[in-house]
Amino acid sequence: LEDRTLHWLYRRAELLFLPLKGGAANNAILEAIAAEVPIVTSQLPSTEYYTEGQAVFCDSNVQFFNEIDERLSKPKPSHRFIHSNQLCWPSVALEMNEKLYK
């Protein structure tokens, strides 16, 4: 997918449903946060780290179902704002440089 198409898809998503048994899934989570898409995911150290409290964590199929049902039954916000100052490439690159290379 081109970046523009992926951005368009995220902006129209009702939520990001990301059931995981392990792994980081950092790209999907960061892209969903940038597009202000609600995240319903498994509670893992990686998902807790990347979402910084901006997700609903589930640990059973029933809980996943209930959380998704609740979110899809609520009216969708009319628009979302991207946190461009936090997630733009210069900010990300600076943070990566500070945390990884110093």
C-alpha positions in Angstrom: 0.0 0.0 0.0 1.1 3.5 -0.6 1.4 5.7 2.5 -1.5 7.9 1.4 -3.8 4.8 1.0 -2.8 3.4 4.4 -3.4 6.8 6.0 -6.8 6.9 4.4 -7.7 3.5 5.7 -6.6 4.3 9.3 -8.6 7.6 9.2 -11.8 5.7 8.3 -11.3 2.8 10.8 -13.6 2.4 13.7 -11.0 0.7 15.8 -7.8 -1.3 15.7 -8.5 -4.9 16.8 -5.1 -6.4 17.5 -5.3 -9.7 19.4 -1.7 -10.9 20.1 0.0 -13.8 21.9 3.4 -12.1 21.7 5.4 -9.7 19.6 5.6 -5.9 19.4 3.2 -4.8 16.6 4.6 -1.3 17.1 4.0 0.0 13.6 0.3 -0.9 13.6 -0.1 0.6 17.1 1.8 3.8 16.3 -0.1 4.3 13.1 -3.4 3.8 14.9 -2.4 6.3 17.7 -1.4 8.8 15.0 -4.8 8.5 13.4 -6.5 8.5 16.8 -8.1 5.1 16.1 -9.2 3.4 19.3 -7.1 0.3 20.1 -8.4 -3.0 21.5 -5.5 -5.3 22.0 -3.9 -8.0 24.2 -2.1 -6.9 27.4 1.5 -7.5 26.7 4.6 -5.5 27.8 5.0 -4.3 24.2 1.4 -3.2 23.8 1.5 -1.4 27.1 4.7 0.3 26.2 3.7 1.5 22.7 0.2 2.6 23.6 1.2 4.5 26.8 -2.3 3.9 28.3 -4.1 4.7 25.0 -5.6 1.3 24.5 -8.1 -1.1 26.0 -6.4 -4.3 27.0 -8.2 -7.7 27.0 -7.2 -11.2 28.0 -10.1 -13.3 26.9 -12.3 -13.7 23.8 -15.4 -12.7 25.7 -13.6 -9.5 26.9 -12.5 -8.7 23.3 -16.1 -9.2 22.1 -17.6 -7.0 24.8 -15.1 -4.2 24.2 -15.5 -4.2 20.5 -19.3 -4.3 20.7 -19.2 -1.4 23.1 -17.0 0.8 20.9 -18.8 0.0 17.7 -22.2 0.9 19.3 -21.0 4.4 20.2 -21.2 7.2 17.7 -18.0 7.8 15.8 -16.3 11.2 16.4 -16.9 13.6 13.5 -13.1 14.0 12.9 -9.8 13.2 14.5 -6.6 15.2 14.9 -3.2 13.8 14.2 -0.6 14.6 16.9 1.8 15.7 14.2 4.2 17.3 16.6 4.7 14.1 18.5 4.7 11.6 15.6 6.3 13.6 12.8 9.6 12.1 11.6 11.9 14.8 13.0 10.5 14.2 16.5 10.6 10.5 16.2 14.2 10.5 14.9 15.3 12.8 17.7 13.7 10.6 20.3 15.2 7.5 18.8 18.6 9.1 18.7 18.4 10.2 22.4 17.1 6.8 23.7 19.1 4.4 21.5 22.4 6.0 20.7 23.3 8.0 23.8 
